[in-house]
């Protein structure tokens, strides 16, 4: 795939991804989108539970498997490196779209916050989590993370810049602010249904497994520098006993 086709492909995939991200926020928060996590007729418990678990598992397997370096090395024998990231993003977005489409609501109430001020505060915290996710992607090169930079670099005849270990803003305090933002967004809700709880528990579990796999890859790529960063900076919560990032010798 050369030049203009690679750029167009990466641009279309990026737009699809961003639409999926916005839908995900509406899906979890229960606003704007035609089908949210707690909308639609409720079916029998066991079949609905099995379908939802299968949908979550499909996304988890796809998202983790295609991100592994060994898979990438094999995959790029078929897919040009310039669009490998975009293809990964496309597969993840399709898996999410399938989840939104086929999700079965489980409407039993786990908790409800009756106080209007407390409910509003929880909703605001959840939206802040979504904002943290988006801002964090821009802090570490949003367009590279979602494949757009690679496609346009191919069109412009430029090499793909090597990924650098930097620690701007949130990354000075926690190693994974994107994941932390998702966890906040999924759990901070004034009305927790059984289906929402299943979604939050499963995604949080997947995030913890994903962090373990990702950090293993990062140690392999950056070596001792990342080990030192990991030692001194918290995973999802700050290590308040240290000044952010300085002891790790990072920018």
Secondary structure, DSSP 4 states (H G I P E B T S, - for coil): --HHHHHHHHHHHHHHHHHHHHHHHHHHHT-SSSS-TT-S----HHHHHHHHHHHHHHHHHHHHHTTSHHHHHHHTTTS-HHHHHHHHHHHHHHHHHHHHHH------EEEE---HHHHHHHHHHHHHHHHHHHHHHHHT-HHHHTTHHHHHHHHHT-PPPPP-----GGGGTBS-HHHHHHHHHHH--SEEEHHHHHHHHHHHHHHHHHHHHHHHHHHHHHTHHHHHHHHHSBSSS--TTS-TTTTTT--
